[in-house]
Amino acid sequence: MKGRVLTFYLCDCLYGLDISKVKEISRHADFTPVPDAPEHIAGLLNMRGKIVTLFDLAKLLGHPPADGIRRTACIILKNTEDEPDYAGLLIDRPDSVIDIEEAFCERPQDHLENHSGCIREVVKLKDRLLMIIDPGCIYQAG
Amino acid sequence: MQNQEFLKDFIEEAVSHLDSLEMGLVQMGEGSEDPEILNTIFRAVHSIKGTAGFFALKNIVALAHAMENIFGELKKSVFVADQSLIDRLLAATDILRAMIMDVETSDGLDISDVLAQLSEQQGEREIAVPPQAARDDESAGLEGPPAPSEEEAKKQPENPKDTIRVPVSLLNDLLNLVGEMVLGRNQLLRTLRSYRKAVPGLSAVLQNIDGTTSELQDKIMQARMQPVSKVFDKFPRMIRELSKELGKDIDLQMEGTGVELDKSLIEALADPLNHLIRNAADHGIERPDERERAGKPKTGTISLKASHVGDHVTIDVADDGAGIRVDKIADKAVQQGLLSRMEAAELSESELLNYVFHPGLSSAEKVTNISGRGIGMDVVKTNIEKIGGAVEIRTAQGKGTVFHLTLPLTLAIIPSLIVETGGYKFALPQVNLQEMLRIKPNNPDKRFERLKNSWVLRLRGKLIPVVQLADVLGIREDSFDPEDKVSHVLVLKSGTKRYGLAVDVIHDREEILVKSLPRFFNRSACYSGVTIMGDGKTALILDPEGIAGKANLRFYEETEQTAVQKAESMDERQNLLLFGCSGPETLGIDLSFVVRVEKIDASQIEKVGDKEFIQFRGDALRIIRPEQYLPLRRVQTDVQNLYVIIPKLVKHPIGLLIEKIHDTLVTDVRYTGEEVKAKGLIGQTIIGGTLVQLVHIYELLEMAAPEYYPPLPYANKSKGTVLLVEDTPYFARMVGNFLESDYYETLLAANVKEAWSILQERPIDAVLCDAQMLHPHGAQLAKRIRADARLQAMPVIALASAAGSRMTQETMEAGFDDVALKLDKDRLLETIRELLRGRRELHEGKGADLLSM
């Protein structure tokens, strides 16, 4: 893809999201866990009167569960006509917004299989790899 | 593109015109000759034509124009509308609607057929104006209607209230924001509580913000309210067509069309009601020949009645048809393998009836294309429950069936109970909650028992299944411990079944703002929505039906039910307070007789001679112990916490001293077979397997305080015969008692039909008619009485059950002489005496000619 990407860290990996899909970032989301919910849902968040479903992105991406970590930083995605319910992703910390060019992107390799198909493409930055997340996989998980 | 916006407005407006057009045509088809109907439909097509001309929608214009011409002729009485013309006009309305719903393609439609059909009536006259001409007519936009209709169109009444269209999404946003504002207010009040005294003027400001916010929330809720007529108005036409299709005579009566509900509920009601009415027409109402054989009028009646009951709305869909054959339902359920023969034999009638709602179970003898494919009834139930409502069926063989829907006023804000389990908070809609119990260990009356690896709760002699919320949600496992300290159990209603849900903590009641459950939780059956609590945190709203399903509850037979005598009539529901005195019996009193129930301490009771008093609102209030006068066991107890029931509408207030409040509940009272001869009791009934003695409060007061309520002077002959028209057995007995105590002979009719036949056969001096039955039946009765030369002078009194019901223009015009309150014995009897006296004076020749007025 080409355009601006919000990058963030999760389980020591660098991930990115197309900034046009992001509504806002919250460093301390005071969310409430929900019992008997699907396993990749972390809980619900009140965003100024709107209900946001927070997804455990680490679990979705196939990272092994890390004990003792309670993440509170999250990225909230914009809702659309087809997906009126707000969804959010728990992350370790947001990093920055960068411009990327088509030339640096490539399809994800097989070794990213364990990311359950959530990675749309991989961007080769100067010193590391950036994995761009396909928000669609979150909605499918729900 | 702005035009799109206008077009949308046009469609919206046209649809409401179409609705009134259709309604008017159906009324004309039923033989109504009210000129106002014709004016209304004339204006409706005229407006459609005008606006469509503005958008150059030539087909819509042509069709509307053709229809308008016919209405014009009808107005001038060139000819009368016969059924076939009405049918053609209705068909034309359908096509008009189809074109309006899809304006873009409307001009591609060939409407020559329908235009030709409409012009048949006109004989020689050419009415199908070529589209071009119609265009020229309307090219100036809304002006220039055809000459004959000019003044008609001008008659369009100004809307009495200035209105404005607002997109629903905007209202929803406002609702969300105001919900947030309420939370903000709560936080503000909490944060500033300690500064109220320190900051001058702060208190007043906070109070102001507090009040304004609540009011704002109310107003926004109101903005979303719509009358149920939105849904009801479609049905007259549907019944008209179903009657033809089925070869039955069906009359549809609608009441309470002005009752308002939240928009979202109105929308959700359309399908279930549609199905229930079709069902009533198809399976409920018999064919005319069958009805005649059964001695019923040829024309069947389906009635649709909406009313406000406290903080919810009820809608009754009733038919006077054959009733549901419960044995057939049982056979079907057995055939489908839902039940074994053994099980079916053990189920009570109402439990079997509920199998009607089972997917794939249709009681239709043969499958018709109207209903009977076994889809629908289950959908009706789930749809109603989805919006926080409930459905009940009552049926009587040969008399008919009632589907009774109970609905919340609004989806958005519902009273709930906040409960907690395993540290999670949940909201439970109160509409599902029957009672709350504290189960202490070693209580023989209320205890958990293990039964075939699940838990049950023994409650007032019955077994109800009980589950731990924590277990169902997977927070804990097997958390029942009968030796445990104290458990909190909520008794929930799920459909017609009851079960207990054990939680860790019960918090407060709260009005919660309901938000829909994000679709990501579609597979979590136990929740029906989300809300935001006072602290800004989210909480899930529990779904009793889903929890019962997930927990796989086994329901046990509540066999005591069979002791209840089968009700002969379909009665209204009553709101009862169940209580106990010092003995073991359970007593009941209708809450409409009660002002309040005061909690007192035994030490507050003062004895003066042989009478007991308490201080109540600065006065000495006499209190009596019911067990001293009624046939109840008296037990010496030293209970400290007592209650005093303070009755309504009595000249000399006397409180009833009682020891236990069991419950308040809304129920049908069905008297058990044998008449109770005890003074002070109306009768007995069985509620939840317990025998309840219903107190006749006024008789009890007369027994207890004869100095206040002297018995009436003994008159040797009856003062006259009064016909009481009342369909609630409880009130029928009550008012009947009043009348007999004042030496009137009383005849009882449970409906207008019965009343009319009694009036034909017996000399009656006065009629008392339940105001609940006023619309339309009672009013019809009054009108018929007034129209009958022999009866026109007879006093007819409307009986109201709520204080504050006064004589209105409407009741006057219907021909009622007065309105009296059912429960106010003295005033009621006084009213009858007055009217009869007035009538005697008239009879003695004073102004007998005034009667014809």
Interface residues (C-beta under 8 A of the other chain):
Chain A: D30 F31 T32 P33 V34 P35 D36 A37 P38 I41 G43 L44 L45 N46 R48 G49 K50 I51 T53 D85 Y86 A87 A141 G142
Chain B: N176 L177 G179 E180 L183 G422 Y424 V472 L473 G474 I475 K515 P518 R519 F520 F521 R523 S524 C526 Y527 V530 I532 G536 K537 T538 A539 L540
